[in-house]
Amino acid sequence: MSLMQPSIDELLEKADNDKYLLCAVASERARDINDMMRGQRDRAIALQSATQIAQLAGRKPLSLAMEEIERDEIGYDHEAFTAAKI
């Protein structure tokens, strides 16, 4: 039983079973989410209730990124990644 949801096995399948690729994709997306949350904080306060903001603020950007990977909402360009490794 995995304590992490989504499980690491499911996430690795989305990243060609490459843990380093999974880490790179997830960390890049988490940085994007973090930047977006910082930049949109004032706007969010004006548009959403305090309860909604608290629910989103309680979530870590990396957790959100992993969930997006599991749902196939984000991915990577395999050719660009391969070229970068060479």
N, C-alpha and C positions, 0 to 999 in steps of 0.2 A: 504494500500500500504506500502510495506517495503522499507525503505531507504537502507537497507543492501542487497547486492547481494552476494551470494545466501541468500535467506530468512532463518530466524532462524527456521521456521517451517519445511522447507525442510531438514535442517541440523539435527534437533532433530529426525526426522524420521530415519536418518542414525545411530543414537546413542540410539536406543531403548527409545526415548523420555526422556532421562536422561540428563539434562543440565550439570550436573557435569561430566559425562562421555564425553560429547561433548567437554567440556572445557579441560579435561585432554588429550584427543586424539589430539585436535587441538594445544594445547600449546606444547605438546611433538614434534609434527611434525614441528611447527614453530621454536622451538629450533634447530631441525635438519637442517632446511632450513637456519636459521641464521648462524649456524656453517659452513654449506656448502658454503654459500655466502662469508663468511670471508676467508675461506681456499682457495677458488677458485678465489679470486679477481685478483691476479696477472696473473694467467693462463687465465682468461677470457679477461683481457686487451690485451693479446697477440693474442687471437683467434677471438675476436669479435670486431665489429665496436663500436665506442663511442655511436652511437645512440642506438644500441641494449643493451649495458650495461646500459645506462640511463633509458631505458624502464623497465628493470628488477630491477634496483636499486630504482626506484620510487615506487615499490610495497612493501608492508609490508609483512613480513614472515607469520603473522597470516592470512592475507587475502589470500595468496597463499595456506596455509594449509586448510582453509575453502573451497576454490574452489576445492581442491583435494578431500576433504571429499564428497562434493556434486557429483563429477564425479565418486565416488567409486574407486578412485585410491589408497586410504589408508583406513584402517579399524583397528580393534582391535580384540584380541583374547578374546572372551566372557568368556570362562572358566577361563583364567588367571585373568581377571578382577574380576570375581565373587569370586575366591579364595583369591584375595588380599583384598576384602572388608570384608571378614569373619574374 
